[in-house]
Amino acid sequence: MARPSPLEIYALLDKSNCKECGYDTCMAFATDILERKIKVQDCTHLMQERKQFKNRDKLIKLITPPQRPVTIGVGDRAVTIGGEEVLMRHQLTYYNQSAIFIEIADDDSDLEDIVKYLTDLKIERIGDVLTLDGLALRNVSGDKEQFKLAAKKIAELSNLPIMLCCFNADILLETAEEIKDKRPLLYAATKDTWEQVGKFAVQNVLPVAIVSSNLDELMSLSATLQKLGVKGIILDSGTFYGSGKLSITYDNIMQLRNAAINKEDPNASWPIMGVPAAYWNQVKVENDKDLWLHQYQEIIMGAIMESIDTSLIVIHAGQNKKDIWALLALMTLRQSIFSDPRIYPAVDPGLYTIGEPDDMAPIFVTSNYRMTKIPVEQDLQGANIDCLLLVVDSEGIGIESAVAGGQFNAGGIAEAVKEFGAFDKVKHRILIIPGMAARLSGSLEDEADAFVLVGPRDSSGIPKFMETLWKPEECMKEYESWEKE
């Protein structure tokens, strides 16, 4: 599918440059709608003027990606999944990261504590706040009233999106009726329950997951539900464990993604989900001694699914604080996979204060590559080092590559020292540069009129460096001797 150009979008706007959308021109609006920074609904002319409705419909069709997006939940924490345009991230970018849902049994005695913990869970890493995306409530009890009670309790306690998991359509739909204003995901419609579940979904505008390990049957169910009027569908082709079954899981997901994005099959053009939590139903766990080994297998499956842009995954491990490692593994991997390859992850250059530096505090120098600056800053904070951190514009490129490419150089560092007044804050002229930039030390001493210390190659070595090599009085004596010469 050829990606539309801003000019194609512009042709469907009224070209009035009215500025009601917040943009100075319709062309600027067209450019940002292509990048999904805004929506068609942000153009008042398209939404309110009857003569523009035909163009509005054409525009919506033009910009709808081959894998349609589906939203679960309401409010600030509603999650949109799918909506991708390419099979591989490097071809453009991924727009919506894999949503991570944690399953909870409806008869769990700790349900309230688990829900509160998962709702409030936040992990800060490299400048991002990582959170979970939803809760998958399973009808383990088999009891309708218990399921309804648990669903209402979750809806009261959490603003996370909810997935209701039950293959008994009567229980599923009666429970969904209780919390339909939360826009839960109905899991699931099958070849036996598609009509009952589908009609309820249409009446209440709810998303539906359809399940079948037979891809032909899955496509048939998708076509049937679309004809019925369902507007949000999620495809689940099964998650399988055991010898040779991992490849089946992987192949099914990739076939569905390829059918949607490359072949533009309307029945496959929906988000895809996987359930690593299915591990616990497919293997025999004989004791708790090796529990973490079993959890590890589940997380490995989750990692594989994230790596191939599976739209939503449901996991079991991570319900408790002691299992935070499982969530950390998936969240940090996801953070890397779904970064935008078109944008260098840069931070603003400047002089950053860490702790309470005095007039003899060290000045560390680093690049403005986000994945460098933030870990260095965190290592300095973790070691309780009161200092200044001079972040130099390296065009968002890491130290080693920027030194090789010339973006991180003596002249640029010297300019940053002057621009941000680094030496105005202290009573010395000492700079500490990264070990990977050691070759710049001589020229930097000339350019910045400073004494340069070469620090460790990795910021985790800074505490030891400070203990053994940070001797500002000796450095300044040597610097002054140079000045006399």
Residue, then its C-alpha position, 0 to 999 in steps of 0.5 A: m500500500a503506497r503511503p499518501s502524500p501531504l498533497e493528497i491530503y491537502a487536496l481533500l481539505d477546503k484550503s481556507n487556512c482558517k486556523e481554527c485547528g491551531y495551524d496557520t495553513c491547511m498544508a501544515f494540518a495535512t502534514d501533521i495528520l499524516e504523522r498522526k499528531i492530529k485527527v480528521q476530527d480536528c478540522t471543524h470544516l470537515m466535521q461541520e460543513r455538509k458539503q465537506f462530508k464527502n471529502r471527510d469520508k475520502l480522507i478517513k479512508l485515505i489515511t486509515p492504515p492497512q492494520r486498523p487501530v482499535t481502542i480499549g478502555v476510556g479516559d486518559r489510560a485508554v489504549t490504542i493498539g494496531g494501526e501499523e503501516v509497515l511490517m518492519r520498524h525500519q521501513l517507517t516506524y511503529y506507531n502503537q507499542s504492544a499493550i501489556f495486560i496482566e491476567i487476574a483470576d476472578d476468585d483471587s483473594d488478593l484481587e483488590d491488592i493486585v489491582k491497586y498495585l498494577t494500576d499504580l505501577k510506574i517504572e522510570r527508565i531513560g526519561d520515560v515512565l513505563t506503565l502497564d496497559g490493562l487488566a485481563l479478568r479471567n472467569v476462573s470460578g465459572d460463576k457468573e455472579q463472582f465474575k460480575l462482582a470482580a469486574k465491578k470491583i476492578a472498574e471501581l479501583s482502576n482506570l486501566p482498560i479491562m479485558l473480560c475473558c470467558f468463553n461462556a457467552d452468557i456469563l461474558l455478556e452479562t458481566a460486560e453489561e455491568i461495565k460497558d461504559k468502561r469500553p472493555l474488550l470482549y474475549a472472546a467470540t468463537k465459531d460457536t458464539w460469534e453471533q451472540v457476542g457480535k450483536f452485543a458488541v455492535q449494540n454497545v460499540l465494544p471491541v471483540a477478540i476472535v479466537s481460532s487456531n485455524l487461520d481460514e476460520l479466523m478470517s471467516l469469523s472476521a468477515t462475518l463480524q464485520k458484516l454484522g457491524v462490529k467496528g473493533i476486532i482483535l485477532d487471536s490465532g493461539t499461543f502454543y508451547g512445547s516442542g515445535k509449537l513456538s514456530i506455529t505461534y510465530d508463523n501464525i502472527m507473521q502470516l496475519r501481519n503480512a496479510a494485513i500490511n502487504k496483501e491488504d486483506p480486509n479480514a486480516s486488517w486488525p490488531i493481533m494479540g497473543v497470550p503468553a499466559a497460556y503457558w500455565n494451562q499447557v505445561k505441568v508445573e509440579n512444584d514451586k521450586d522452579l517457579w521462576l523457570h516457568q515464568y521465564q518461559e512465559i516472558i520469553m514468549g512475550a518478548i518474541m511477540e513484542s519483537i514482531d509487533t504483536s499488538l497486545i499480549v496477556i501475561h500472568a507473571g508480574q502480579n506481585k512485587k517480587d516478580i517485578w523482573a518479569l515486567l521490567a524485562l518486557m517493558t524495557l524491551r518494548q521501550s527499545i523496539f518501539s522507539d522511532p527510528r526516524i528521530y535521534p533520541a536527543v535531549d537539550p544541551g546545557l549545564y545540568t546541576i546534580g546534587e548540591p555542587d560547591d565551587m570545587a565540584p567536578i564538571f563531567v562532559t557528555s553528549n546529548y544522546r538520550m541513552t547516554k545523558i540519562p544513564v550518566e545522570q542517573d549513575l552520578q545521582g546514584a553515587n551521590i556525587d555533587c557535580l555539574l554535567l555539561v551536555v554538548d550538542s552531538e546531534g543526538i548521537g552517542i559518544e563513540s559514534a559522535v567522536a568518530g563522525g566529528q559531531f562530538n569534538a573539542g571545538g563543540i565542547a569548548e563552545a558549550v563550556k562558554e555558552f553555558g558558563a561552566f567555569d563561571k560556576v566553579k573555581h577551577r578549569i577542569l573538565i572530565i570527558p568520557g573515556m570513549a572521547a580520550r583522543l580529544s583531550g589534547s585539543l580540548e585543553d587548547e580549545a577550552d583553556a582547561f585541564v582535561l581528565v579522561g574519565p571511565r569508558d562507562s559511567s558506572g565506573i565514575p565512583k571509583f574514578m572519583e576516589t582515585l583520580w579526582k584531585p582538583e588541587e593537583c590538577m589546577k597546580e599543573y594547569e597553572s604551571w602550563e599557564k606560566e610557560 
